[in-house]
């Protein structure tokens, strides 16, 4: 029987089944293509007690975020720009910040800005390659998982603890949040950014669901988690990243929630985030979105036109595997990351190539799998219009431009 990883309830209800898939960042080398890939069920559940949406931890995060993990945040100019803007904003708002801890700090793409601003920085990330790059930038980075135990062994207390898209990865969310409270200085601030569950459900954003993302948060559920461990979410920002994200601000003790917190919490409750009715059509709506994408790509392929993809992020793997695409109908996926070029997407075995290949092959259509960055990508690839090329935006609403 499944139990909720936060409250321990056995009232777990399946709301989406995306079949069996390999971990979305398990890119393959050429010699791996003839080997049997290990796949895991990708099913989403909601707890009817605390309303945390979650998937079972079928592959340990310690197996996924290992020394071979090849996601490097600095490969995306948008990531680096976002981090720089965040640093400037947070130091303007909370000038008392001196000691900064980033969880999931990767290659130092964010902490480099705090270091340049004269703050004391510490990173923690389990992936060896990115951590080594951060050290070369002069950013002290622990190659480890953050936990209550880690925070107990660290003598420092931090004025700012932050992270982007790391709350989703926590198999033991109680241990993680209790560690935050333990590591935070008395007047310290915590911020985390994460895709907002409401946007995921209402936009049928099934490609943001993968084995590395164990939890999917509403403010309603996350507020309960933080409150249990003596932390208060007192403010938030709504962000466009990843199809619509929230950035929460938390601290120790009690503090009245901001008007923005009240607005989002009210919106969630009004829509029924704490009722099973809210989730009952999620699977059906995802199936409709998937079928629309499939019909579009297969009809283009059937008409003898060529389709390639842009963006070899985790969501590309989920999109391809959920829709049943392979290298026969998606010739390749272009990506700027030198750590991914020359490899193959897991499951679909679509090759990853450098973006310069697009000008050489002149495809009829470019499927933007990193649709959350569609404006930036379409500006970069505007030259495809020169040969009549078009863009396909798969989600949250299928568009051909």
N, C-alpha and C positions, 0 to 999 in steps of 0.2 A: 504494500500500500504506500502511495506517495504521501509525503508530509511536506508542509511549507517550511522553507529554509529560514524564515523569519520567526513565525509564531508557533510552529510545530503542529498546526492543525492538519487533520487528514481530509479536510474538505476541499480537495483539489479537483478542478474541472478542466478537461481538455477543451481548448478553444481554437486550436489550429494544428494541422498536421502537414508538414512539408516533406514527408517521406524520409528516406535514408539518404544522408549526404556525408561526404568527407568534411573534416574541418576546413573552413573556408580559406585559411591562410597557409594550408599545407601544399605549397607550390611544388611541382614535380620537376625533376631533371629528366632529360631525354631517356636515360637508361631506366627510369622508373615507369615509363609508359606501359610496358608489358607486364608489370607486376600488379597483383591484386590489391586494390586500395581498400582500406578499412573505412567503412561508413557507419554512421550512428543515426538513430532516429532523431528527427528534428521536430519535436512536438512542444507546443506551448500550453501552459496551464495557468489558471488563476485560482488563488486561494479565496474561499468564500468567507473567511474570517477577517483577514487583514487586507485583502485585495491586492496583494503583491502578485504581479504577473511574472512568470519564471519558466525556465526549461530545466529539466534534470541535468545534473553534472555527470554526463556519461563518459566524458574524457576529462581527466583532471586538468585544471588550469596549469598545473606544474608541468604537464606534458605538452601543453600548447605553447605557453610562453617560456620556451627553453632557449638554449644557446643558439639554436638554428632559426629562431623567429626572425623574419626578414622585413618587418614593417619599420620604416625609418621616417619619423615625422617630418624631418627637414626636406624629404623628397617632394613635399607639397608646399609650394610658395604660399598657398592660402593658409596652411597651418601656421607657418612662421609669422605671417602678417597678423593673423588672429591672435597669436600669443603675444606679439609686440603690443597690440592695442590693449589687450587684457592687462598686461604689466603696467602700462601707463595709466589706465583707468583705476586699477586697484590701489596704486601708490598715491594717486591724487585723492582718492576717497578715504584711504586709511594710511596717512603718512607715518604713523607710529611703527609700521611694519619694518622689522630689522632682519629676523630670521625666517627664511622661507623653505618649506618642504613641499616638493611636488611629488605626488605618487603617480607612477606610470610616466616618469620623466623622459623616457626614451633616449634620444640622442642629444638632449639638452636644448631642444628647439625653443623652449619657453624660458628655462632658467638662465639662459645666456643674457636675456634682457634684464632680469633682476640683478644679475652679476654686474652688468654694465652700469646699473643704477646704484651700485655700491652696497647692495644687500648681501647678507650671508646666505648662501644657497646650499641646499642638500637635495639630491635626487635619489629616488629608489625605483628600480625597475628590474624585473627578472631576466630580461633578454640581454645576453652578453654582448652581442655586436653593437647595438645602440648605446649600451652603457659604456663600452670602451671608447666610442666616439665622443661621448659626453666628457669623459675624463681628459681626452686630448684637447677639449675646449677649456679645460681648467675647472670643470664642474664636478665636485665630489659626488659620486653616484654609487649607491649600494646596489649590488646585483642580488636582489632579494625580493620577496613578497612582503608587502606591508601587512602587519597583523598587530594584535594587542601585545603579543610577546615581543615583537620587534620594537614596539614603542617603549616597552618596559626596559629593554636593554639599551635604548638610546638615551643618554643623559640630557639631551637638549629638549627644550620646550619651544614651540614655534609660534610666531605671531601670525603666520599665514600657512595654512595647509590647503593645497589646491590639487586639482586633477581634472583632466578632460577625458571623458568616455572611459573611466576606470571603475566607476560604481557598478556598471553593468557586469563586470567580470567576477564579482565576489561570490564565491561559493558559500562562505560563512560570513554573511552580512553582519551578524551581531558581533562577531569577533573583530571585524574590520572597523565598524563604527565605534565600538568601545575603545579601540586603539586610537582613533581620531581624538576622542575625548581625553585620553591619557597623554597624548603628545602635544595637545594644544596649551599654549600659555594662557594665563588667567583672562587676559583681555584679547586673546587671539581670535582670528577669523578663519572660517573654513569656507571654501567655495568649490563646487563641483558642477561640471556641465555634463548633460546627458540628453539623449533623444527623449522627448516628451511622449509618453504612452498614448495620449490622446491623438497626437498627430500620426503615430504609427498605426493605430487602429482605424481612424477615420480616413487616412490616406492610403490604406491597404499597403503599407510600406513593408511588404514581406521580406524584401532583400536586406533589411536591417536586422533580421532575426537569424542568428547563427550560433554555433556551439560556443564560441568565445564569449558571447553575450548571454549570461545566465539570468539576468534580471532586467525587467522593463518597468520603469517607474512612472507612476502618477505622483503628483505632489501629495495627494491624500495618503498614499501608502508610505512614501518616504518620510513624511512628517512624523508618522507613528514610529518609524524605525529610529530616527534621530532622538525623538522625545524619550524613548525607552532608555537611552544611554546618556541622558542629561544634557542633550544639545537642543538648541532652539533654532529652527529655520525662521529668520526674521525678514528676509527680503529675497527677491529673485529678479532675474532679467529673462525676457523672452528673446531667443536667438534664432536666426534663420538656418543655422548649420544643421546638417543631417535631417533635412525635411522638417525642422522645427524642434528646437531644443530649449531646455531650461538651464539657467545657471542659478543655483541656490546659494544663499549666504547663511551661515549658521555660526552660533557661538554658544558658550556655556551659559547655563542659567535660563531665566525667562526674559522675554522681550516681546512687546506687542507686534504681531505680524503687520507688514506694510500693506498698503492698499493693493499693490500688485499681487501679493500672496493671497489676500482675500478674494481678489478677482479670479485668479486661477483656481483656487480651491472651490469657489462657488460655481464656476463653470464646470468643473469636474463633477461635482455633486449633482448639479442640475441635469447633466447629461446621463447620470446614473452610473458613474465609475465604480460605485460600491454596490452594484447589482449585477446578477448574472445576465439580465436582459441586454445590458450594454454590449456584451461580448458574443451574443448568440449568432449574429450575422457575420462575424469577422471571417470565419473560414469560407463562407459562401462568397463574400465580397472579394476575398483574396483569389478564389478560384476564378471569378469573373475577370479580375485584372490580369491574372496569369493567362487565361484563354485569349484575351484581347491581344496581349503581347505576342503570344504564339502565332495567332492567325496573321498578324501583321508581318512578322519575320518570315513565316513560311510562305506567305503569298508573294512577298518580294523575291524570296529565293526561287519560288516556282516560276516566276516571270523572267528568270535568268539574270537578275540584278545581283550585285555583290553587296554584302553587308560586313562591316567590321565593327569592333567595339572600341571604346576609349575609356580607360580607367580599370586597372587590375586590382581594385580594392576588394575587400572581403565580400562586399555586396554584389560584385560582378560574379563571383563564384556561385553565390546563392541564386542569383537571377538565372544564370545559365543552367544550373542543375535543376532548379524548380521547373523551368520551362522546357527542359529537355534539349537544349541547344548543344551543338558540338562544332568541330572545325569544318564540317561539311556546309553548315549554313552560316556560321560566324567565322570568317577566314582567320582572324587573329584579333587580339586585344592589344591596343597600343598603350604604353605607359612610359612615363619619364624615369621611373625608378631603375637605376642600374642594378639593383638587387633582385629585380623581378624579370628584367629582359633576358630572354634566352631560356626561361622556364615555361611551365605549362600550368594552366588553371587546374586545380584538383577536380576530379569528376568528369568534367567536359573535355579535358585535355586540349583546350584551345591554346595555341602558342602565344606567348607575350613578346611583343616586338617594340622597338623604339618608335617614337611618334613620327620620325622622318619617313617611315615606310608608307605613311598615308599619301604623301605627295608622289611617291613612286608608283603605287598601285592604283591610285585614283578610284576608290570605291564609290559606288552609287549612294550608299547610306552609311552613316556613322551612328552607331547605337551608343549613346552616352550613358554608360553604366554608373558613372559617378554623377548622377543627375543632380545631386545637391550642389555641384559646382558647374552646372550647365552654362551659366552666363560666362564664366571665365573660360571654359573649354570652347564654347562656340566662338568667342572672340579669338582665341588662339588658332582655331581651325577654320576661320572665315574663308580661307582660300579654297575650300572645297566647292564653294559656290561657283568658282571659275570653270569647273567642268560639269556643273549641274548637280553637284552632290547635295544631299539633304541630311538633316539630323533627325534621329529618333530619340525622343525622351520617353522612357518607359513608365516612369512613376513620378509623382503620385497620380498623374493623369496622362495616359498615352497621347503623345503629340508627334506629328511629323512636320518638321519645319524646313 
